[in-house]
Amino acid sequence: MKGVDINQIFKMVKDAQEKLQHEMETLEVEGSAGGDMVKVKMNGKKEVLSVKIDPEIVDSEDIETLEDLIVSAVNSASEKVDQELQSKLPNIPGMNIPGLF
């Protein structure tokens, strides 16, 4: 029976980690709130790339609602990044560890 080559395992893990890092750097998701009145685009590093606000929701008398919608849209986008990351982790060769997620 041939022994396990630990260097090969480390190389596989490193390659998988680099692939995942590249995928997350190029990932873009969009979160929204208020029936898509506020949209936030975010990358896989959770950096906000853009914010779109429907002019109909802008009311100088009610800035608090707009602020709440922006927070909700950012949180929505952040959750989508987390979901994407979690969906990719189990697909890394050799990383299907029972009970990890």
N, C-alpha and C positions, 0 to 999 in steps of 0.2 A: 504494500500500500504506500503510495507516494505521500510525502509530508506536504503540509500547507506552506506555500511560499509567502511569508509575511510581507515581503517587499512588493509582491504582486498585489496583495490585498490593499496595501497602503496606496499603491499607484491607482488602483480602481477607485478607491474612495476619493483620492485627490482629483482624478479625472471627473468623477461624478459631481464633486463639489464645484469645480470650475465650470462645468456645464450648467449647473443650477444657478450659479452666480451670474453667468452670462444671460440666462433666460430671465432672471429676475431684473437685471439691469435694463433689458429691452422690453419688459412687460409694461403695458399701459392698461389701466382700468379706469372706469368711470363710475362714480357714485352720484346719486341724486337724492333730492328731497323736495317735498312740496309738489308732488306730481310732475317732476322734472323741471320745476321752475328754477331750481338751483342745481347746477351740475359741476362736479369737480373731477378733473382728470389727474391721476396720480401714477407715478411709476412704481416699479417693484421695490424700490428703496424707500418708498413712502414719502417721496418728495412731491409736493403739489405742483403740477405742470400748468394747469389753467383752471380758472373759475369762470363759469358762464351764469349770468343772472338774467332771467326774463324781466324786461323792463316793467311789465305789468305788476310785478310783486314789489317794486321799489316804492315805498311810501315813507316820506320824511317824518310822518307822524308815528310810524311804527317800525323803527329801526331794529328793535329787539326781535321781532319775528324774523326779519331777514338774517340777523346774526345767528339765530337758532337754526335756521335752514342751512346756512353755510356750515355750521358745526355738524349738523346731521349728514350733510353731503360728504364732508371730509371723513367722518366716521364710517360712512357707507363704503367709500372708496378704500379706506384702510382695511375694512373687513374683507373686501374682495381680494386685496393683495394677500392677506393671510390665508384665504381659501385657496388661492392659486398656489401659494407656496406649499400648503399642506397637501394639495392634490398631486403635486410633483414629487414630493419626498418619497412616498411609498413606491414610486416607479424607478428609483435609482437601483441599479443592479447591486445585489448583495446587501441592501439596506432594509429589507423586509424583516424587521425585528418585531416579533410579537409583543404587544403591549406598549409599543413606543407611542402610538397615538390612540 
